[in-house]
Amino acid sequence: MLKLYNTLSQSIEPFQSIQPKKVSMYVCGPTVYGDIHLGNARPVIFFDVLKRYLRFIGYDVVYVSNITDVDDRIIDKAKELKIKETEITAMYTKRFIDMTHALGSFLPDHMPKATDYVSHMIDYTKELIDMGFAYVRSGGVYFRVGKVSDYGILSKQNIEELNKGVRIVLDDDKEDPRDFSVWKLTSDGLAYDSPWGKGRPGWHTECAVMNHEIFGSEIDIHGGGTDLKFPHHENERAQAIVHDHHPLARLWMHVARLDINEVKMSKSLNNFVLVKEIIQEFDPLAFRFMMIGHHYRQPINYSDELMDQYAKEYDKIKRSLKKAFLSISLAKAHTLETDHVQLDLFRQLMNDDVNTPNVITQIYDLLKQMNKEKDTQRLSVIYQTTKVILDVLGIMPLYELSDETLVTYKLWEEARTNKDFERADRLRDQLFQKGWM
Ligand SMILES: [Zn+2]
């Protein structure tokens, strides 16, 4: 049975979907004002793996990840580049989609844009005010945190620690410093008419409303990076509790951070490496392999050496697969048959809170078996089993076998049989250059 860590209970729980064999999952997506960095790529990869695995074990998954396309940072960027905000968001949404593909992830089933839900956000805000959970001040509308009895339960383990990281917005207007903005009054940049004046929805309200509108009821999994626990997820949850009468999600999943030189990679610290830069230097799937090589709740301390090491390992994996594929093709021994014992082991490891590092160990074991297997029928079964696993992880390399390569391989085998070692070495070099050895 699948077990997953729930941030809310701080424990690994058996996963039970609300509806049988169906999973609804919402992951907070990017604010589109710049290219994504390696840290931003972590949830894009992890939740794609989780979705693929849930489907693999028979769930029908609806995966939603939003695009935040109204935000102060977008307005600042538009001013800086002297173009319209909508041009900024269109450009960076496209680039985000391109990077998602490049990282080997499928696009989520729905990618709602916050700006498409503004009228719903206004209605939701009105309702919060009518119910007494929000109030109007000169700066806008604020949520009354004190009225949610279990406020802080999601992030409580280190709420003070998290609080330190939160920008304190000086607003003496608020009833309680913890109250957050549901509607911000402003006419600077993209602004919408509302009963309280021109302004924009608050970020925490955007996600709460999109969840409410798209799913209409409690969802199975709500996810994001660990830095979203507080205040973002705590505040999304608080609004759903009072407005929608459910705590938004059963399971809260958070992906650990990616550090560089022991410091969190972030735009504000200017210590980031962009995904588009890394994939110019390395195979994007080698980068994905590096991410999967770490458990999703374990922080990654990124360095060039670490990436180099994983890129070399991934190259070895690719060569082993291609070599096996060549032998299987020559023997015309392709099969769809898999090794059930190995697939059971795979499920067992993934069911243990998505233990991808242990799956990588299993993959190495399969490759070892492949490298020494002389029987092509059996080799084909191991190859197919490995392929199924790599497909779930999204790291199966793509390659095509040309006739020329096949001929070279046959000639190489012949030369070896005839003990023409000089010729065999030359042919082997050719195959190695093309990655088939
Ligand atoms: Zn969100």
Boltz pocket constraint, residues with backbone or C-beta under 6 A from the ligand:
constraints:
  - pocket:
      binder: B
      contacts: [[A, 27], [A, 28], [A, 29], [A, 203], [A, 207], [A, 232], [A, 236]]
      max_distance: 6.0
